[in-house]
Amino acid sequence: MTGHALAAVALLAASLPAAAESAAPAAPAATPAKEDLRKLADAVLAESYAADGPGAAVVVMQGGKIVYTGARGMADIAGGKPITPDTVFRLGSITKQFAAAVIVQLAQEGKLSLDDPLSKFLPVYPQPGASATVRQLLQHTSGIQSYTEMPGVMNPVSTAIPRTTETLVALFKDAPAVSKPGEVWAYNNSGYVLIGAIIEKVTGKAWHEALEERITRPLGLASIRDGVAGEAANPAMAQGYTGEATAAAAKSQYIHMSAPGAAGSLIGTVGDLAKWAQALHHGKVVDAAHYAMMIAPTQLPAGETAPYGLGLGLNPLRGHAAVGHSGGIFGFETDSIYLPEADVFVAVFANSDEPRTGAGVVMRRIAAAAIGDPYPAFTRTAPDLAALEPFFGVYPVTGGGERRFYAKDGKLYSQRSGSRALEVFAGGDNRFFYGPSTLSWFALRRDADGTPVMDFAPNGETPLQTAKRAGPIPPEAAAVAVPREVLERYAGSYALGPFTLTIAFTADGTGLTGQLTGQPPIPLIPTGEGEFKADGVEARLIFEGSEGPATAVTLDQGGMKQRAPRKGD
């Protein structure tokens, strides 16, 4: 559910730019012919997924009718079973809107109030979390610590343990609060486990049983079920993968599907999710007044808002109002969006937690095309590195951090603070893009006084984020020589939250690499006693202990420090 996903945040790895700010609604555009949409969607799938590796299923619904379904890749690589539109996937955090809908139904029926405190339902829950309201749990403003971010909770041993809602709550109820209820918006899986607990308290049934009774069975959503029972011996269920998006992909880490609870344990098909969206957004689940609550942004104390309602995200697409949610859980990545202007719904489900192209990118490309407002298309051109040299340097980013633009070994790169350097390609007209893995792009120009300016389109959205060049990139600290016997002290495995950070020798045996579970190894450059810089990533590793094997290592990245104790060899 990391930031909408159960899989954890990538460390020592590339990360995408932040979501765009809201833009003024764009005028409705002419939708493409059905055949044109089919060709474009098929092409996007072919570009994004290998035919013999993990892939994805897609659905597009307009005006309540399915106008496109497609699939590419393998549901089971070893078994030679391809993905089809009827393949069943884990939904991950898309589950949250279903749990939220049950709660909103209960509020509509007067069986609870969205302003009831958690203590009304769980009297022994400690403060300050006990004061959080049902609404704050739904909106991710409860201040309760998200259990999926707690050290050890998502490691392979812990995720294999069957859980009940009660034992899930026990994992985090005594953890220190992150903030006071209502003060801060922070994506929170614990909040939705508690939503499941409230459903169970009010209905007297397991949360997923209440969901089936109230929603999935009446709406005929046969494939949308709790994963604990729904995955077992289900011939339509996809295998989840991780790593390379090819036939060499490895099976993902095992997770017992009780571990996500009401925050992410549902499974289903893209077709049934489309049927659900049609019902939810057209008055078949809750009444108009309560639906309006579900899609209203979260109000924060200082007057600002967060683009999240009750189990639904509210980030626009190409300036068009949009409602949706993504999901991520071991082995799977999902995304979905509803565009009310055009009455279009799109969902993309992938059976890899590290697809070559994210489900969200595929979803947004197809959705934008479906409403007749596609993202810019770029054709690679040869860059003039000499002409670009005055633009190389540091560009401060609004809200903090910086973005660097530079050339290395004849290639162009861009690097956001705390992230890995990404290769960029010239796309003509002084525009530069990152390839098919992200919709982000930027343009270069000079302002009135000749200062280089970068206009950045995060995730391809507007308004553009404008930054002036602040100066050249500071020289990197020179690497220091470290004897092999010292390097040997650092090599080993370290527990970084739910993941393993493996420090190993390079192929030639002269240096070290750092590799987080499911990610490629990254060369480590020694910069001081016990300190290393991750090559191409704004991150440092600081080892502890002056004699014998290092006892721990601290990852310092993006303003956050995480200590990882040695696991033992």
C-alpha positions as CSV (number, residue, x, y, z in Angstrom):
1,M,0.0,0.0,0.0
2,T,3.1,2.4,-0.2
3,G,1.8,5.7,-0.7
4,H,-1.2,3.9,-1.9
5,A,0.7,0.6,-1.7
6,L,1.7,-2.2,0.6
7,A,5.0,-2.7,-1.2
8,A,7.6,-0.5,0.5
9,V,9.0,2.8,-0.7
10,A,12.1,2.3,-3.0
11,L,15.4,3.2,-1.3
12,L,18.6,3.7,-3.2
13,A,16.4,3.7,-6.3
14,A,14.8,6.1,-8.8
15,S,11.7,7.8,-7.7
16,L,9.2,9.7,-9.8
17,P,8.6,13.5,-9.5
18,A,5.9,14.6,-7.1
19,A,2.3,14.8,-8.3
20,A,1.2,17.9,-10.1
21,E,-0.7,20.8,-8.6
22,S,-4.4,21.0,-9.4
23,A,-5.1,22.9,-12.6
24,A,-8.2,24.7,-13.9
25,P,-10.6,22.2,-15.6
26,A,-9.9,21.8,-19.3
27,A,-12.6,22.0,-21.9
28,P,-14.0,18.6,-22.9
29,A,-12.3,17.3,-26.0
30,A,-13.7,15.1,-28.8
31,T,-13.3,11.4,-27.8
32,P,-11.5,9.2,-30.4
33,A,-13.2,6.5,-32.5
34,K,-13.4,3.1,-30.9
35,E,-10.9,1.6,-33.4
36,D,-8.4,4.5,-32.9
37,L,-8.6,4.0,-29.1
38,R,-8.0,0.2,-29.5
39,K,-4.9,0.8,-31.7
40,L,-3.5,3.3,-29.2
41,A,-4.2,1.2,-26.1
42,D,-2.8,-1.9,-27.8
43,A,0.4,0.1,-28.7
44,V,0.8,1.4,-25.1
45,L,0.5,-2.1,-23.7
46,A,3.0,-3.5,-26.3
47,E,5.5,-0.7,-25.4
48,S,5.0,-1.2,-21.7
49,Y,5.1,-5.0,-21.1
50,A,7.0,-7.9,-22.5
51,A,4.8,-10.6,-24.1
52,D,6.7,-13.4,-22.2
53,G,6.9,-11.7,-18.8
54,P,4.6,-10.1,-16.2
55,G,2.0,-7.9,-17.9
56,A,-1.3,-6.2,-17.4
57,A,-5.0,-6.1,-18.1
58,V,-6.9,-2.9,-19.1
59,V,-10.5,-1.8,-19.3
60,V,-12.0,1.4,-20.6
61,M,-15.6,2.2,-19.9
62,Q,-17.5,5.2,-21.3
63,G,-21.1,6.1,-20.6
64,G,-21.6,2.8,-18.8
65,K,-20.4,0.7,-21.7
66,I,-17.1,-1.1,-22.1
67,V,-15.3,0.4,-25.1
68,Y,-12.0,-1.4,-24.8
69,T,-10.5,-4.4,-23.0
70,G,-6.9,-5.5,-23.5
71,A,-4.2,-7.6,-22.0
72,R,-0.5,-8.4,-22.5
73,G,2.0,-10.6,-20.7
74,M,1.8,-13.8,-18.7
75,A,-0.4,-14.5,-15.7
76,D,1.8,-17.5,-15.0
77,I,5.1,-17.6,-16.7
78,A,6.1,-21.1,-15.8
79,G,2.7,-22.4,-16.7
80,G,2.6,-20.5,-20.0
81,K,-0.7,-18.9,-19.1
82,P,-1.4,-15.5,-20.6
83,I,-3.2,-12.6,-19.0
84,T,-6.7,-11.9,-20.2
85,P,-9.2,-9.2,-19.3
86,D,-10.8,-11.9,-17.0
87,T,-7.5,-12.5,-15.0
88,V,-7.9,-11.8,-11.3
89,F,-5.3,-9.5,-9.6
90,R,-4.7,-8.3,-6.1
91,L,-6.2,-4.8,-5.9
92,G,-4.0,-3.4,-3.1
93,S,-5.1,0.0,-1.8
94,I,-8.0,0.2,-4.3
95,T,-9.6,-1.8,-1.5
96,K,-9.8,1.4,0.5
97,Q,-12.7,2.8,-1.5
98,F,-14.8,-0.3,-0.9
99,A,-14.2,-0.1,2.9
100,A,-14.9,3.6,2.8
101,A,-18.2,3.0,0.9
102,V,-19.4,0.6,3.6
103,I,-18.7,3.2,6.3
104,V,-20.4,5.9,4.3
105,Q,-23.5,3.6,3.9
106,L,-23.5,3.0,7.7
107,A,-23.4,6.8,8.2
108,Q,-26.2,7.4,5.7
109,E,-28.3,4.8,7.6
110,G,-27.6,6.6,10.9
111,K,-25.6,3.7,12.4
112,L,-22.6,5.8,13.0
113,S,-21.4,9.4,12.4
114,L,-18.3,10.3,10.4
115,D,-17.5,12.6,13.4
116,D,-17.6,9.8,15.9
117,P,-14.2,9.3,17.7
118,L,-12.4,6.0,17.4
119,S,-12.9,5.5,21.1
120,K,-16.6,5.0,20.6
121,F,-15.9,1.7,18.8
122,L,-12.6,0.7,20.4
123,P,-12.8,2.0,24.0
124,V,-9.4,0.7,25.0
125,Y,-7.5,2.3,22.1
126,P,-4.9,4.7,23.6
127,Q,-4.8,8.5,23.1
128,P,-4.2,10.5,21.0
129,G,-5.4,8.1,18.3
130,A,-8.5,7.3,20.3
131,S,-9.7,10.9,19.6
132,A,-9.3,10.5,15.8
133,T,-12.7,10.6,14.1
134,V,-14.0,8.1,11.5
135,R,-13.6,10.9,8.9
136,Q,-10.0,11.5,9.9
137,L,-9.3,7.8,9.6
138,L,-10.8,7.8,6.1
139,Q,-8.9,10.9,5.1
140,H,-5.5,9.9,6.4
141,T,-5.3,12.6,9.0
142,S,-5.6,10.5,12.1
143,G,-1.9,10.9,13.1
144,I,-1.7,7.2,13.9
145,Q,1.5,5.5,12.8
146,S,1.1,3.5,9.6
147,Y,2.0,-0.1,10.4
148,T,3.4,-0.8,7.0
149,E,6.2,1.7,7.7
150,M,7.1,0.2,11.1
151,P,10.4,-1.8,11.2
152,G,10.0,-5.5,10.7
153,V,6.3,-5.5,10.0
154,M,6.6,-6.2,6.3
155,N,9.6,-8.6,6.4
156,P,9.0,-12.1,4.9
157,V,8.5,-13.7,8.3
158,S,5.9,-11.2,9.5
159,T,4.0,-11.0,6.2
160,A,3.5,-14.8,6.2
161,I,1.6,-14.8,9.6
162,P,-2.2,-15.0,9.3
163,R,-3.8,-11.9,11.0
164,T,-7.2,-10.9,12.3
165,T,-8.3,-7.3,12.4
166,E,-7.7,-7.4,16.2
167,T,-4.1,-8.7,15.8
168,L,-3.4,-6.1,13.1
169,V,-4.5,-3.3,15.4
170,A,-2.3,-4.7,18.1
171,L,0.7,-4.2,15.8
172,F,0.4,-0.4,15.9
173,K,-1.9,0.7,18.6
174,D,0.9,1.4,21.1
175,A,3.3,3.0,18.6
176,P,4.0,6.7,19.1
177,A,1.6,9.0,17.2
178,V,3.1,10.7,14.2
179,S,0.9,13.8,14.7
180,K,-2.3,15.0,16.5
181,P,-5.5,14.0,14.8
182,G,-6.6,16.3,12.1
183,E,-3.3,18.2,11.8
184,V,-1.4,16.5,9.0
185,W,-2.3,14.5,5.9
186,A,-0.1,11.4,5.7
187,Y,-1.1,8.2,3.8
188,N,-1.9,5.7,6.4
189,N,-2.7,2.0,6.2
190,S,-3.4,1.7,9.9
191,G,-6.3,4.1,9.5
192,Y,-8.0,1.7,7.1
193,V,-7.4,-1.4,9.3
194,L,-9.2,0.6,12.0
195,I,-12.0,1.4,9.5
196,G,-12.3,-2.4,9.1
197,A,-12.5,-2.7,12.9
198,I,-15.3,-0.1,13.0
199,I,-17.3,-2.0,10.3
200,E,-16.9,-5.2,12.3
201,K,-18.0,-3.5,15.5
202,V,-21.1,-1.9,14.0
203,T,-22.3,-4.8,11.7
204,G,-21.2,-7.7,13.9
205,K,-19.6,-9.3,10.8
206,A,-16.1,-9.5,9.4
207,W,-15.5,-6.3,7.3
208,H,-15.3,-8.3,4.1
209,E,-18.4,-10.2,4.9
210,A,-20.3,-6.9,5.4
211,L,-18.8,-5.7,2.1
212,E,-20.0,-8.8,0.2
213,E,-23.5,-8.5,1.8
214,R,-23.9,-4.8,1.1
215,I,-22.0,-4.2,-2.1
216,T,-20.3,-6.9,-4.1
217,R,-23.1,-9.4,-4.2
218,P,-25.9,-6.9,-4.9
219,L,-23.9,-5.3,-7.7
220,G,-22.9,-8.7,-9.2
221,L,-19.1,-8.1,-8.6
222,A,-18.3,-11.9,-8.5
223,S,-14.6,-11.6,-8.8
224,I,-14.1,-8.9,-6.1
225,R,-13.5,-10.9,-2.9
226,D,-11.3,-11.0,0.1
227,G,-8.0,-12.4,-0.9
228,V,-7.7,-14.9,1.9
229,A,-10.4,-17.2,0.5
230,G,-10.6,-15.7,-3.0
231,E,-7.0,-16.6,-4.1
232,A,-7.2,-20.2,-3.0
233,A,-7.3,-22.6,-6.1
234,N,-8.7,-19.7,-8.2
235,P,-7.8,-20.7,-11.8
236,A,-8.2,-17.0,-12.9
237,M,-5.7,-15.7,-10.3
238,A,-2.5,-14.2,-11.6
239,Q,0.9,-15.1,-10.1
240,G,2.6,-12.0,-8.7
241,Y,6.2,-11.2,-9.8
242,T,9.0,-8.9,-8.9
243,G,12.3,-7.8,-10.5
244,E,12.9,-7.9,-14.3
245,A,9.7,-7.4,-16.4
246,T,10.7,-10.4,-18.6
247,A,10.4,-14.1,-18.5
248,A,13.2,-14.0,-16.0
249,A,11.0,-12.3,-13.4
250,A,11.1,-13.9,-10.0
251,K,8.0,-14.7,-7.9
252,S,7.2,-11.9,-5.4
253,Q,7.6,-12.1,-1.7
254,Y,4.9,-14.1,0.0
255,I,2.2,-12.3,1.9
256,H,-0.8,-13.9,3.7
257,M,-3.7,-11.9,2.4
258,S,-5.0,-11.2,5.9
259,A,-2.0,-8.9,6.4
260,P,-3.4,-5.9,4.5
261,G,-6.9,-6.1,6.1
262,A,-9.4,-3.4,5.0
263,A,-6.4,-1.4,3.7
264,G,-5.7,-3.7,0.8
265,S,-6.7,-7.3,0.8
266,L,-9.3,-7.5,-2.0
267,I,-8.8,-9.2,-5.4
268,G,-10.7,-8.8,-8.6
269,T,-10.8,-8.2,-12.4
270,V,-10.6,-4.9,-14.3
271,G,-14.1,-5.5,-15.6
272,D,-15.7,-5.8,-12.2
273,L,-13.9,-2.7,-11.0
274,A,-15.4,-0.9,-14.0
275,K,-18.9,-2.1,-13.0
276,W,-18.1,-0.9,-9.4
277,A,-17.1,2.5,-10.7
278,Q,-20.2,2.8,-12.7
279,A,-22.3,2.1,-9.7
280,L,-20.4,4.3,-7.3
281,H,-20.2,7.3,-9.5
282,H,-23.8,7.1,-10.6
283,G,-25.7,6.9,-7.3
284,K,-26.1,3.2,-6.9
285,V,-23.9,2.8,-3.8
286,V,-24.6,6.0,-1.6
287,D,-26.9,9.0,-2.1
288,A,-25.8,12.2,-3.8
289,A,-25.0,14.0,-0.5
290,H,-22.8,11.3,0.8
291,Y,-21.1,10.7,-2.5
292,A,-20.2,14.4,-2.5
293,M,-18.5,13.8,0.9
294,M,-16.5,11.0,-0.7
295,I,-15.1,13.1,-3.4
296,A,-14.5,16.3,-1.4
297,P,-10.9,17.2,-0.7
298,T,-9.6,17.0,2.8
299,Q,-9.6,20.3,4.7
300,L,-6.4,21.0,6.8
301,P,-6.1,23.4,9.7
302,A,-4.1,26.1,8.0
303,G,-6.8,26.4,5.2
304,E,-5.0,24.3,2.7
305,T,-6.5,21.1,1.2
306,A,-5.2,17.6,0.4
307,P,-6.4,16.0,-2.9
308,Y,-8.0,13.1,-1.2
309,G,-11.6,12.4,-0.2
310,L,-12.9,9.3,1.6
311,G,-11.0,6.4,0.1
312,L,-10.6,8.2,-3.2
313,G,-7.8,10.3,-4.7
314,L,-8.6,13.6,-6.5
315,N,-5.6,14.3,-8.7
316,P,-6.6,15.8,-12.1
317,L,-5.5,14.4,-15.4
318,R,-4.5,16.9,-18.1
319,G,-6.4,19.5,-16.2
320,H,-9.6,17.5,-16.1
321,A,-11.2,16.6,-12.8
322,A,-10.6,13.0,-11.9
323,V,-11.4,10.6,-9.1
324,G,-9.3,7.4,-8.6
325,H,-6.9,5.3,-6.6
326,S,-3.9,3.2,-7.1
327,G,-2.7,0.1,-5.3
328,G,0.5,-1.8,-4.7
329,I,1.1,-5.0,-2.9
330,F,3.8,-7.7,-3.2
331,G,3.6,-9.0,-6.8
332,F,1.0,-6.5,-8.1
333,E,0.5,-2.9,-9.1
334,T,-2.9,-1.4,-9.9
335,D,-4.4,2.0,-10.8
336,S,-7.8,3.4,-11.8
337,I,-9.4,6.7,-12.7
338,Y,-12.8,8.1,-13.3
339,L,-13.2,11.3,-15.4
340,P,-16.7,12.8,-14.8
341,E,-16.6,15.3,-17.7
342,A,-16.5,12.5,-20.2
343,D,-18.0,9.8,-18.0
344,V,-14.9,7.7,-18.7
345,F,-13.4,5.1,-16.4
346,V,-10.0,3.3,-16.9
347,A,-8.3,0.6,-14.9
348,V,-4.9,-1.1,-15.3
349,F,-3.9,-4.1,-13.3
350,A,-0.3,-5.4,-13.5
351,N,1.1,-8.6,-11.9
352,S,4.5,-7.2,-11.1
353,D,5.4,-4.9,-8.2
354,E,8.3,-3.6,-10.3
355,P,6.9,-3.3,-13.8
356,R,9.0,-1.8,-16.5
357,T,6.3,0.9,-16.9
358,G,4.1,1.7,-13.9
359,A,0.4,0.8,-14.0
360,G,-0.3,4.5,-13.4
361,V,1.6,5.7,-16.4
362,V,-0.2,3.2,-18.7
363,M,-3.5,4.1,-17.1
364,R,-3.0,7.9,-17.6
365,R,-1.8,7.5,-21.2
366,I,-4.9,5.5,-22.1
367,A,-7.3,7.6,-20.1
368,A,-6.0,10.8,-21.7
369,A,-6.4,9.3,-25.2
370,A,-9.9,8.1,-24.3
371,I,-11.0,11.7,-23.6
372,G,-9.3,13.1,-26.7
373,D,-6.6,15.0,-24.8
374,P,-3.4,12.8,-25.1
375,Y,-0.1,13.5,-23.4
376,P,2.6,15.1,-25.6
377,A,4.4,12.6,-27.8
378,F,8.2,12.9,-28.2
379,T,10.6,11.7,-30.9
380,R,14.2,11.2,-29.8
381,T,16.6,13.6,-31.5
382,A,20.4,14.0,-31.1
383,P,21.2,16.6,-28.4
384,D,23.7,19.3,-29.0
385,L,25.7,19.0,-25.8
386,A,27.8,22.0,-26.5
387,A,24.7,24.2,-26.9
388,L,23.2,22.7,-23.7
389,E,26.3,23.3,-21.6
390,P,25.1,26.7,-20.2
391,F,21.9,24.9,-19.0
392,F,23.8,22.3,-17.0
393,G,23.5,23.0,-13.3
394,V,21.2,23.1,-10.2
395,Y,17.6,24.2,-10.4
396,P,15.8,24.8,-7.0
397,V,12.4,23.0,-6.7
398,T,9.4,24.7,-5.3
399,G,8.7,23.3,-1.9
400,G,12.3,22.3,-1.2
401,G,15.1,20.3,-2.8
402,E,16.7,20.7,-6.2
403,R,16.9,19.1,-9.6
404,R,20.2,18.7,-11.4
405,F,20.7,18.6,-15.2
406,Y,24.0,17.4,-16.6
407,A,25.8,15.3,-19.2
408,K,28.0,12.3,-18.5
409,D,29.7,10.1,-21.0
410,G,27.7,11.7,-23.8
411,K,24.3,11.1,-22.2
412,L,22.0,13.5,-20.5
413,Y,20.7,13.1,-16.9
414,S,18.3,14.7,-14.5
415,Q,18.4,14.1,-10.8
416,R,15.9,15.2,-8.1
417,S,17.1,15.5,-4.5
418,G,17.1,12.2,-2.8
419,S,16.5,10.3,-6.0
420,R,18.6,8.3,-8.5
421,A,19.8,10.0,-11.6
422,L,17.6,9.3,-14.6
423,E,18.7,9.4,-18.2
424,V,16.7,12.0,-20.3
425,F,16.4,12.3,-24.0
426,A,16.1,15.3,-26.3
427,G,12.6,15.5,-27.8
428,G,12.9,18.6,-30.1
429,D,11.9,22.2,-29.4
430,N,14.2,22.3,-26.4
431,R,12.0,19.7,-24.7
432,F,13.4,16.6,-22.8
433,F,11.7,13.4,-21.7
434,Y,12.5,10.3,-19.6
435,G,11.3,7.5,-21.8
436,P,8.2,5.3,-21.4
437,S,8.5,4.8,-17.6
438,T,7.2,8.2,-16.7
439,L,5.1,11.0,-18.3
440,S,7.3,13.7,-16.9
441,W,9.2,16.1,-19.2
442,F,10.8,19.5,-19.1
443,A,11.6,22.4,-21.5
444,L,14.6,24.7,-21.3
445,R,14.6,28.4,-22.1
446,R,16.1,31.7,-21.0
447,D,14.2,34.4,-19.2
448,A,14.4,38.1,-20.0
449,D,17.8,38.6,-18.4
450,G,19.3,35.5,-20.0
451,T,19.1,33.2,-17.0
452,P,18.5,29.5,-18.0
453,V,15.1,28.4,-16.9
454,M,13.6,24.8,-16.6
455,D,9.9,24.4,-17.1
456,F,9.0,21.0,-15.6
457,A,5.8,19.0,-16.2
458,P,5.6,16.5,-13.3
459,N,3.8,13.4,-14.5
460,G,3.1,15.3,-17.7
461,E,0.6,17.6,-15.9
462,T,0.2,21.4,-15.8
463,P,0.8,24.0,-14.5
464,L,4.5,23.7,-15.3
465,Q,6.9,24.1,-12.4
466,T,9.4,26.8,-13.3
467,A,12.9,27.0,-11.8
468,K,15.8,29.2,-12.6
469,R,19.3,27.9,-12.7
470,A,21.0,28.6,-9.4
471,G,24.5,27.7,-10.4
472,P,26.8,24.9,-11.4
473,I,26.7,21.4,-9.8
474,P,29.1,21.4,-6.9
475,P,32.1,19.1,-7.3
476,E,31.7,15.7,-5.8
477,A,33.9,14.7,-2.8
478,A,36.9,12.8,-4.0
479,A,36.8,9.0,-3.3
480,V,39.1,7.9,-0.6
481,A,41.1,4.7,-0.7
482,V,39.8,2.0,1.7
483,P,41.8,-1.2,2.3
484,R,40.1,-4.5,1.5
485,E,40.2,-5.7,5.1
486,V,38.1,-2.6,6.0
487,L,35.6,-3.3,3.2
488,E,35.3,-6.8,4.4
489,R,34.0,-5.5,7.8
490,Y,31.1,-3.7,6.0
491,A,30.0,-6.5,3.6
492,G,27.0,-8.4,4.8
493,S,23.2,-8.1,5.2
494,Y,21.3,-5.4,7.1
495,A,17.7,-5.2,8.1
496,L,16.3,-1.9,6.6
497,G,12.7,-2.0,7.8
498,P,11.0,-4.8,6.0
499,F,13.8,-5.1,3.5
500,T,17.3,-6.5,3.3
501,L,20.2,-4.2,2.4
502,T,23.0,-6.3,1.0
503,I,26.5,-4.9,1.0
504,A,28.7,-6.9,-1.3
505,F,32.0,-6.7,-3.3
506,T,31.9,-5.5,-6.8
507,A,32.7,-8.0,-9.6
508,D,36.3,-7.0,-9.6
509,G,36.6,-7.2,-5.9
510,T,37.9,-3.6,-5.5
511,G,34.9,-1.9,-4.0
512,L,31.4,-2.4,-2.6
513,T,27.8,-2.3,-3.9
514,G,24.5,-1.7,-2.0
515,Q,21.4,-3.7,-3.1
516,L,18.0,-3.4,-1.5
517,T,15.6,-6.3,-1.9
518,G,14.2,-6.4,-5.4
519,Q,16.5,-3.6,-6.7
520,P,19.7,-3.7,-8.8
521,P,23.0,-3.2,-7.0
522,I,24.4,0.3,-6.9
523,P,28.2,1.0,-6.6
524,L,29.2,2.7,-3.3
525,I,31.9,5.4,-3.4
526,P,33.9,5.8,-0.2
527,T,33.9,9.4,1.0
528,G,35.3,9.2,4.5
529,E,35.9,6.8,7.4
530,G,32.9,4.4,7.4
531,E,31.0,6.6,5.0
532,F,30.0,5.9,1.4
533,K,28.0,7.7,-1.3
534,A,25.6,5.7,-3.5
535,D,26.6,6.3,-7.1
536,G,24.0,8.2,-9.0
537,V,21.8,8.6,-5.9
538,E,21.7,11.4,-3.4
539,A,22.2,9.0,-0.5
540,R,24.9,8.2,2.0
541,L,25.6,5.1,4.0
542,I,27.3,5.4,7.4
543,F,28.6,2.2,9.0
544,E,28.9,1.6,12.8
545,G,31.7,-0.2,14.6
546,S,35.5,0.3,14.5
547,E,36.5,-3.4,14.9
548,G,35.1,-6.6,13.5
549,P,32.0,-6.7,11.3
550,A,30.0,-3.5,11.2
551,T,27.1,-3.7,13.7
552,A,24.7,-1.5,11.7
553,V,24.5,1.0,8.8
554,T,22.4,4.2,8.6
555,L,20.9,5.2,5.3
556,D,20.8,9.0,5.0
557,Q,18.5,9.9,2.0
558,G,16.1,12.7,1.2
559,G,16.4,14.2,4.7
560,M,15.5,10.9,6.4
561,K,17.9,8.7,8.3
562,Q,17.1,5.0,8.7
563,R,19.3,2.7,10.8
564,A,19.7,-0.9,9.7
565,P,21.2,-3.4,12.1
566,R,23.3,-6.3,10.8
567,K,21.3,-9.4,10.2
568,G,24.1,-11.8,10.7
569,D,25.8,-14.0,8.1
